Amino acid sequence: MKRRKPKKFVKVFFVIIIIGVIGYVGYLGIKNFLPKKKEPGEVQVVQVTNSIDKYGYTLEDRDTELFKKNFEELKELLNQEDYDKEEYLKLISKLFIIDLYTINNKLSRYDVGGLEYVYSGAVTSFKSVAQNSIYKTVENNLDGTRKQELPEVESVEITDVSEYSFEMPDESKEDGYRVKASWTYKEKMGYDNSATLVLIKDGEKYGVVYFNP
C-alpha cells in the first residue's frame, strides 16, 4: 500500500516560508529609511546637515531647535544681496551663545561650542579658556551613556548693538561692534546668563574677539 504524500502540508509550509521572506525583506527596506537610534555604548557621530559655505557656518544633527531656527534665519539673511548688518551681528551672537552654553549635546569637555563664530585669531585661546572653565566638569559622552545634567539654552535676547573700537594685543585698533546679550536656560543650573561681546571683521564675516560674561 502506497503512502500518501502530505501535499497540502507541503504547500502550506512553503507559503509560510515565502510570506516570512517577503515580510523580512520589506522590514529591512523600511528600516533603511527610518532614522537610526543611537544605542548606549555606540560611538556617537556628529553629522553636518546644512551649511553656509561662504562663511564656514554649519548646522549639525545634534543642534537644538532654537539653534536650527536662528541658523535658518541667518542663511536666509545672507542670501540677500544687501543684508542688514545689525541683524547679521545679532544672529551670529545668538548662535554663538546658544552653541557655547548648550552643553548637553556636547561629547566631552574638549567639544567646545560656538567656535565657528569666534574670530579666527582667537579660537585657540578661547577654546582653552572654555575647556578650563564652563566645560571643565563635562563628562565624556562618546559612548552615549552619560547621566550628567548639563545646560541647554532656551532663549537669547540681544539688548544692544553699537559701534566699538577694539584694541588688539599688538595695541592696534580694529573697528567693530559691541553686543550685549542675555539668555535663559530650560533648567537653571547656575551658568552665566548675560554677557558683552565684541565682534570685528574676520575675512568675509565678523567674529567674536572679546567675550565677557
C-alpha positions in Angstrom: 0.0 0.0 0.0 1.4 3.4 -1.1 1.8 6.2 1.5 0.1 9.5 0.5 2.4 12.5 0.3 1.3 15.3 2.5 0.9 17.7 -0.4 -1.4 20.1 1.5 1.0 20.4 4.4 4.0 21.0 2.0 2.1 23.7 0.2 1.2 25.4 3.4 4.7 25.1 4.7 6.2 26.8 1.6 3.5 29.6 1.7 4.6 30.4 5.3 8.2 30.5 4.3 7.5 32.8 1.3 5.4 35.2 3.4 8.2 35.2 6.1 10.9 36.0 3.5 8.7 38.8 1.9 8.0 40.3 5.3 11.6 40.3 6.4 12.8 41.9 3.1 10.1 44.5 3.5 11.2 45.2 7.1 14.8 45.7 6.0 13.7 48.1 3.3 11.6 50.2 5.7 14.3 50.0 8.3 16.8 51.6 5.9 14.6 54.7 5.7 14.0 55.1 9.4 16.3 57.4 11.5 18.9 55.3 13.2 18.7 55.5 17.0 22.0 55.8 18.9 22.2 52.9 21.3 24.0 53.2 24.7 27.6 52.1 24.1 27.6 53.1 20.4 30.2 55.7 19.4 28.4 59.0 18.9 29.0 60.5 15.4 28.1 64.1 14.7 26.9 64.9 11.1 26.6 68.2 9.3 23.1 68.6 7.9 23.3 72.2 6.5 25.9 74.8 5.8 26.6 78.4 4.7 29.8 77.6 2.8 31.0 81.2 2.1 31.2 81.9 5.8 32.1 78.5 7.2 28.9 78.2 9.3 27.4 74.7 9.7 24.3 73.1 11.2 24.7 69.6 12.9 22.2 66.9 13.5 22.6 67.4 17.3 21.8 71.1 17.3 18.7 72.2 19.2 15.6 73.6 17.6 16.5 77.0 18.9 19.8 76.9 17.1 18.3 75.5 13.9 15.7 78.3 13.9 18.4 81.0 14.2 20.6 79.2 11.7 17.9 79.2 9.1 17.2 82.9 9.7 21.0 83.6 9.2 21.1 81.6 6.0 18.1 83.4 4.6 19.6 86.8 5.6 22.9 86.0 4.0 21.2 85.0 0.7 20.2 88.7 0.3 22.5 90.8 -1.8 22.4 93.7 0.6 21.6 92.3 4.0 21.1 94.1 7.3 24.5 94.1 9.1 23.0 94.7 12.5 20.6 91.8 12.1 23.6 89.7 11.0 25.5 90.6 14.1 22.5 89.8 16.3 22.1 86.4 14.7 25.7 85.3 14.9 25.9 86.5 18.5 22.8 84.4 19.4 24.2 81.3 17.6 27.5 81.7 19.4 25.8 81.9 22.8 23.4 79.0 22.1 26.1 76.7 20.9 28.6 77.7 23.7 26.1 77.3 26.6 24.1 74.4 25.3 26.4 71.7 26.7 24.1 68.7 27.0 24.7 67.8 23.3 28.5 68.0 23.5 30.6 64.9 23.6 33.3 65.9 26.1 35.0 69.0 27.7 37.1 69.3 24.6 34.0 69.6 22.3 33.5 73.4 22.8 30.6 75.0 21.1 30.5 78.4 19.3 34.0 78.3 17.7 32.7 79.0 14.2 31.6 82.4 15.4 34.9 83.3 17.2 37.5 85.5 15.5 40.0 83.1 13.8 43.0 84.6 15.6 41.3 84.0 19.0 39.9 80.4 18.6 42.8 78.6 20.2 42.9 80.8 23.3 39.1 80.9 23.6 38.8 77.1 23.4 41.4 76.7 26.1 39.7 79.1 28.4 36.3 77.4 27.9 37.8 73.9 28.5 39.1 75.1 31.8 36.1 77.0 32.9 32.5 76.2 31.9 33.4 72.9 30.2 35.8 71.8 32.9 33.5 69.3 34.6 31.8 68.0 31.5 31.9 64.2 31.5 32.7 62.1 28.4 29.7 61.0 26.3 31.4 59.4 23.3 29.5 56.2 24.0 26.2 57.9 24.7 25.9 56.7 28.4 26.5 60.0 30.2 23.9 60.7 33.0 25.2 64.1 33.9 22.8 67.0 33.8 24.0 69.8 31.6 22.5 73.1 30.4 20.5 73.9 27.3 19.8 77.5 26.2 16.1 78.2 25.8 16.1 81.8 24.6 18.5 84.6 23.8 17.8 88.3 23.7 20.2 90.9 22.2 19.7 94.1 24.1 22.2 96.4 22.4 24.4 96.7 19.3 26.8 99.6 19.0 29.9 100.6 17.1 33.1 99.9 19.1 36.9 100.3 18.6 38.7 97.3 19.9 42.4 97.3 21.0 44.2 94.2 19.7 47.1 92.5 21.6 49.6 94.4 19.4 47.9 97.7 20.5 46.5 98.3 17.1 42.8 99.3 16.8 40.1 97.4 15.0 36.7 98.9 14.3 33.9 96.6 15.3 30.7 96.2 17.2 29.9 95.7 20.9 26.9 93.4 21.5 25.1 93.0 24.8 23.1 89.8 25.3 21.1 87.9 28.0 19.7 84.4 27.8 17.7 81.8 29.7 18.0 78.0 30.1 15.5 75.2 30.1 16.6 74.5 33.7 18.6 76.8 36.0 22.0 75.3 36.9 23.9 78.4 37.9 25.6 79.1 34.5 26.1 82.6 33.1 23.0 84.3 31.7 24.3 87.7 30.3 27.5 88.9 28.6 29.1 91.6 26.5 30.7 90.6 23.1 32.9 92.4 20.7 32.9 91.4 17.1 35.4 92.5 14.4 35.9 91.9 10.7 37.3 88.4 10.0 37.6 88.0 6.2 34.2 87.7 4.7 32.5 87.7 8.1 32.6 89.0 11.7 34.0 87.0 14.6 33.8 87.3 18.4 37.1 88.6 19.6 36.1 89.5 23.1 33.6 87.8 25.4 32.9 88.9 29.0 30.0 87.1 30.8 
